[in-house]
Amino acid sequence: MFYLFTHNDLDGVGCGILARLAYGNKAEIRYNSVGGLEHQLERFLERAAERAGDDDFLCITDLSVGKEMANKLTEYESEGKQLQLIDHHKTALYLNEFSWGEVTVSDKEGRLASATSLFYEYLLKRDLLQDSGGVGEFVELVRQYDTWEWDQNNNQKAKQLNDLFFLVSIEEFEKRMVERLEQSSAFEFDDFESRLLQMEAEKIERYIRRKGREIIQTFIGNYCTGIVHAESYHSELGNELGKEHSHLDYIAILNLGGKKISYRTIHDNIDVSAIAGKFGGGGHAKASGSPMDKEAFRVYIEEVFAMDPIRPDASRNLYNIKESGIGTLYETRQGETFFIYLHSSGTWRAERNGSDMGHEFSSFIEAERHLKRKFSAYLARDEAFVNYLARHYVSGKK
């Protein structure tokens, strides 16, 4: 019997679908949360003696184990049992020290791996699956979504696959995908799924707009952090809020019901897996998660509870627009004004309440980032811009 313990997200369930295609009814698949894996493994190891079959194969995908459990698995393998762990999170790289551990973050071409793509290669090498077009496309859609490569490639089909995953139960999703991949050489959504996905896309858009009005900004350590409470659509929400507020280093999405925090960033120089690791979590550089322990509760909830949400930039301006040749006006909740303009020297400068701040910036974006991070400034409306110009004559600035 092939026993698969895998994650209960799209990437983990993708591994389960591949296992079902490869082993059929000879596979027993268990979908686990990050926190629930070791408990399930403990029960599996305790009952190992009850299973008489020497051909049993234990496989773990898209999840890692701690060192104590790793030692128990090594002991299990030493008894002649077959064991394999396949993962792609860099926080699990230490498991490569074990004979049964195979953790790969990226492939030879430098593309980020997913557990589904790694497990697919594993099955292909052992002739347990054939390299069919439909299965290969499904695997690539999962990989692109899990690594967030779909956003760079604008691969909406990968995002839709994840949307569909959350619209049905894991059991139904697995059944639908297995039947489709067994019967077709290409991967497509059926008419019912397409209509369902269109309604879901509209729902997600409304949800992101609503949550966008609730995000707060603060510094946590050296990181300018956006914090928002949300129970759904963490990846989409983190990505869109990160783009809208690009001056933020990362977005922390709090799920009080689940007592979890998701961390998302759009910046290549920020590693949120290191941030999640401080609270007992981990994951990818741009997408990670952690439990909400007492320290995380203090940092992300208690200390910022009284803060007001970020004021959004004015969205319908005709005159006060970014990188304008006549300057751009920003305001704060405290009534301060900041005016960014292009100096004759070719650098960008800023005034605070009508007085030069003494800073030179190489670009408008750099100047705006400074004001948003340090003062939580937001783009003022046209009326405030016109009034400011009436009070402060800027055409003679040198």
C-alpha positions in Angstrom: 0.0 0.0 0.0 1.2 3.5 -0.8 0.5 5.9 2.1 0.7 9.6 1.2 0.6 12.3 3.9 0.4 15.7 2.2 -0.7 19.3 2.7 -4.3 20.4 2.4 -3.7 23.3 0.0 -3.7 23.2 -3.8 -0.1 22.1 -4.0 -0.5 19.3 -1.5 -3.7 18.1 -3.0 -2.0 18.2 -6.4 0.3 15.5 -5.0 -2.7 13.5 -3.9 -4.2 13.7 -7.4 -0.9 12.4 -8.9 -0.7 9.6 -6.4 -4.3 8.6 -7.3 -3.4 8.6 -11.0 -0.2 6.5 -10.3 -1.4 4.0 -7.7 -5.2 4.0 -8.0 -6.9 2.2 -5.2 -3.5 1.1 -3.8 -3.0 4.6 -2.5 -4.2 5.8 0.9 -4.1 9.6 0.9 -4.4 11.8 4.0 -4.6 15.6 3.7 -3.1 17.4 6.7 -2.6 20.9 8.0 0.9 22.1 8.9 0.2 21.6 12.6 -1.6 18.3 12.2 1.0 16.3 10.3 3.2 15.0 13.2 0.2 13.9 15.2 -1.0 11.8 12.2 2.5 10.4 11.7 2.7 9.4 15.3 -0.4 7.4 14.9 0.9 5.9 11.7 4.2 4.8 13.2 2.5 3.4 16.3 0.3 1.1 14.2 3.2 0.1 11.9 3.5 -3.3 13.6 -0.1 -4.0 12.8 0.4 -3.7 9.1 2.0 -7.0 7.9 2.9 -5.8 4.4 6.6 -5.3 3.8 5.8 -3.5 0.5 4.2 -0.5 2.3 5.6 2.8 1.2 5.2 6.0 3.3 5.5 9.3 1.4 5.3 12.8 2.7 4.8 15.8 0.3 4.6 19.6 0.7 5.1 19.3 4.5 8.2 19.0 6.7 8.8 17.5 10.1 10.8 18.5 13.2 14.0 16.9 14.2 12.4 14.6 16.8 10.0 13.2 14.2 12.8 13.0 11.7 14.7 10.7 14.0 11.6 8.5 14.4 11.2 8.3 10.7 14.9 7.3 10.3 14.3 4.5 12.8 11.2 3.4 10.8 13.3 3.3 7.7 16.1 1.3 9.4 13.5 -1.4 10.0 13.4 -2.0 6.2 10.5 0.2 5.5 10.2 2.4 2.4 10.1 6.1 3.1 10.3 9.3 1.1 9.8 13.0 1.9 9.5 15.5 -1.0 9.2 19.2 -0.2 10.2 22.6 -1.7 10.3 25.0 1.2 13.7 26.4 2.0 12.9 26.2 5.7 12.9 22.4 5.3 16.3 22.1 3.5 17.9 20.6 6.7 15.9 17.4 5.9 18.3 16.7 3.0 20.6 15.4 5.6 18.4 12.3 5.9 18.5 9.6 3.3 14.7 9.8 2.9 14.6 13.6 2.5 14.5 15.3 -0.8 14.0 19.1 -0.5 14.5 21.2 -3.7 13.6 24.9 -3.8 14.3 25.4 -7.5 15.1 23.3 -10.6 18.2 23.3 -12.8 16.7 26.2 -14.9 16.3 28.3 -11.8 12.5 28.1 -11.7 10.9 27.7 -8.3 9.6 24.2 -7.6 6.4 23.1 -6.1 5.7 19.8 -4.3 3.4 18.8 -7.1 6.1 19.4 -9.8 8.8 17.6 -7.7 6.4 14.6 -7.1 5.5 14.5 -10.8 9.2 14.2 -11.7 9.6 11.5 -9.0 6.8 9.5 -10.5 7.9 9.9 -14.1 11.4 8.7 -13.3 10.0 5.5 -11.9 7.6 5.0 -14.8 4.6 5.3 -12.5 3.1 8.0 -14.7 3.3 8.9 -18.3 4.3 12.4 -19.5 0.8 13.2 -21.0 -0.1 16.7 -22.0 -3.1 17.1 -19.7 -1.3 15.9 -16.5 1.8 18.0 -17.4 -0.3 21.1 -17.9 -2.1 20.5 -14.6 1.2 20.2 -12.8 2.5 23.4 -14.3 -0.6 25.3 -13.3 -0.2 24.2 -9.8 3.5 25.1 -9.8 2.9 28.5 -11.2 0.2 29.3 -8.7 2.1 28.0 -5.7 5.2 29.9 -6.5 3.2 33.0 -7.6 4.8 32.8 -11.0 1.3 33.0 -12.5 1.1 36.7 -11.5 4.3 37.5 -13.4 3.0 35.6 -16.5 -0.6 36.8 -16.1 -1.6 33.1 -16.2 -5.2 33.4 -15.1 -5.9 29.7 -15.6 -3.5 28.9 -12.7 -5.3 31.3 -10.4 -8.7 29.9 -11.5 -7.5 26.4 -10.7 -6.8 27.6 -7.1 -10.2 29.4 -7.0 -12.0 26.2 -8.0 -10.1 24.3 -5.3 -11.6 26.5 -2.7 -15.1 26.4 -4.2 -15.6 22.6 -3.7 -14.5 20.1 -1.1 -11.1 18.4 -1.4 -12.8 15.1 -2.1 -14.8 16.5 -5.0 -11.8 18.5 -6.4 -9.7 15.3 -6.3 -12.4 13.3 -8.0 -13.0 15.9 -10.7 -9.3 16.3 -11.5 -8.5 12.6 -11.6 -11.4 11.8 -13.9 -10.4 14.7 -16.2 -6.8 13.9 -16.4 -7.5 10.2 -17.0 -9.8 11.0 -19.9 -8.3 14.1 -21.6 -5.0 15.0 -23.2 -5.5 18.7 -22.4 -6.6 20.5 -19.2 -9.7 22.7 -19.5 -12.5 23.8 -17.2 -16.0 22.7 -18.1 -18.9 25.2 -18.6 -20.2 24.9 -15.1 -16.8 25.5 -13.6 -16.3 28.5 -15.9 -19.5 30.2 -14.8 -18.7 29.4 -11.1 -15.2 30.9 -11.5 -16.6 34.1 -13.0 -18.9 34.6 -10.0 -16.0 33.9 -7.7 -13.7 36.4 -9.4 -16.3 39.1 -8.8 -16.7 38.1 -5.2 -12.9 38.2 -4.6 -12.7 41.7 -6.2 -15.4 43.0 -3.8 -13.7 41.4 -0.8 -10.3 42.9 -1.7 -11.9 46.4 -2.0 -13.5 46.1 1.4 -10.4 44.8 3.1 -8.3 47.5 1.4 -10.2 50.1 3.5 -9.2 48.3 6.8 -5.4 47.9 6.4 -3.2 49.7 8.9 0.5 50.6 8.7 3.2 50.4 11.3 6.9 49.6 11.7 7.7 46.2 13.2 11.4 46.0 13.7 12.9 47.5 10.6 10.0 46.5 8.4 7.2 48.9 7.3 4.3 46.5 7.7 0.7 46.5 6.5 -1.7 44.6 8.8 -5.2 43.5 7.9 -7.7 41.0 9.4 -9.1 38.5 6.9 -10.3 34.9 6.8 -10.3 34.4 3.1 -8.3 34.9 -0.1 -5.0 35.6 1.6 -2.8 35.2 -1.5 -5.0 37.4 -3.6 -5.4 40.0 -0.8 -1.7 40.1 0.0 -0.7 40.5 -3.6 -3.2 43.3 -4.4 -2.6 45.2 -1.2 1.2 44.9 -1.7 0.8 46.4 -5.2 -1.5 49.2 -4.0 0.8 50.0 -1.1 4.2 49.2 -2.6 6.0 51.2 0.0 5.1 48.5 2.6 7.7 45.8 3.0 5.1 43.1 3.6 1.5 42.4 4.4 0.5 40.5 7.6 -3.0 38.9 7.2 -4.5 37.9 10.5 -7.0 35.1 10.9 -8.2 35.2 14.5 -10.6 32.3 14.1 -7.8 30.1 12.9 -5.2 31.7 15.1 -2.9 32.0 12.2 -1.0 34.8 10.3 -0.1 34.8 6.6 2.8 36.9 5.4 3.0 38.2 1.8 5.4 40.4 0.0 5.9 41.6 -3.6 9.5 42.6 -3.0 12.5 40.5 -4.0 14.6 41.8 -1.1 12.2 40.8 1.6 12.0 37.2 2.9 8.8 36.7 4.9 9.8 33.1 5.7 12.4 34.6 8.1 9.7 36.8 9.7 7.3 33.8 10.0 10.1 31.8 11.5 10.3 34.2 14.5 6.8 33.0 15.5 7.3 29.3 14.8 6.3 29.3 11.1 7.9 29.2 7.7 7.3 28.9 4.0 8.5 30.7 0.9 10.4 34.0 0.7 7.3 35.8 -0.6 4.5 33.8 1.0 4.7 32.3 4.5 2.6 31.6 7.5 2.8 31.1 11.3 0.7 30.3 14.3 -0.6 33.3 16.2 1.2 32.8 19.5 1.2 35.2 22.4 4.1 37.2 21.1 2.5 37.5 17.6 -0.8 38.6 19.2 1.0 41.3 21.1 3.0 42.6 18.1 0.3 42.4 15.4 -2.9 43.1 17.5 -2.4 44.6 20.9 0.2 47.2 20.0 -1.6 48.4 16.9 -5.2 48.0 17.9 -5.9 51.8 18.3 -4.4 52.8 15.0 -6.5 54.1 12.1 -6.4 52.4 8.7 -4.3 53.8 5.9 -5.9 56.6 4.0 -6.0 55.7 0.3 -4.6 58.0 -2.4 -7.2 60.1 -4.2 -8.3 58.1 -7.2 -10.2 60.5 -9.4 -7.8 63.5 -9.7 -7.3 65.4 -12.9 -4.6 67.8 -11.7 -2.9 66.4 -8.6 -1.3 63.4 -10.2 1.9 61.6 -9.5 5.1 62.7 -11.2 3.4 65.9 -12.5 5.6 68.6 -13.9 3.9 71.2 -11.6 4.3 69.1 -8.5 2.3 66.6 -6.5 0.6 67.2 -3.1 0.3 64.7 -0.2 -1.5 65.1 3.1 -1.6 63.2 6.5 -4.4 62.6 9.0 -2.6 65.2 11.2 -3.1 67.9 8.7 0.4 68.1 7.4 1.2 68.8 3.7 4.0 67.4 1.6 4.8 68.7 -1.9 7.0 66.7 -4.2 8.5 68.5 -7.2 11.2 68.1 -9.8 14.1 70.5 -9.1 16.1 72.2 -11.8 19.1 70.0 -10.8 17.2 67.0 -12.1 16.5 65.6 -8.6 13.2 65.4 -6.8 12.6 67.4 -3.6 9.9 67.7 -1.1 8.4 70.4 1.1 6.8 69.8 4.5 4.2 72.4 5.3 5.7 74.8 2.8 9.3 74.4 3.9 12.0 72.5 2.1 12.8 69.2 3.9 16.4 69.2 2.9 16.3 65.9 1.1 17.1 65.0 -2.5 15.6 62.0 -4.2 16.7 60.3 -7.4 13.2 59.6 -8.5 9.6 60.5 -7.7 8.9 57.0 -6.5 11.8 57.2 -4.0 10.4 60.5 -2.7 6.8 59.2 -2.4 8.1 56.0 -0.7 9.9 58.1 1.9 6.7 60.2 2.7 4.4 57.2 2.8 6.7 55.1 5.1 7.7 57.9 7.5 4.6 60.0 7.6 1.8 57.8 6.3 1.1 60.4 3.7 -1.5 60.0 1.0 -2.2 61.7 -2.4 -4.4 64.7 -1.8 -7.6 65.5 -3.7 -7.6 68.2 -6.5 -9.3 70.8 -4.3 -6.5 70.6 -1.7 -3.9 70.8 -4.5 -5.4 73.9 -6.0 -5.6 75.6 -2.6 -2.0 74.7 -1.9 -0.8 76.2 -5.2 -2.8 79.3 -4.4 -1.0 79.8 -1.1 2.5 78.7 -2.3 4.0 80.0 -5.5 6.3 77.2 -6.8 7.2 78.3 -10.3 10.4 80.0 -9.2 11.8 77.1 -7.2 15.4 76.4 -7.9 
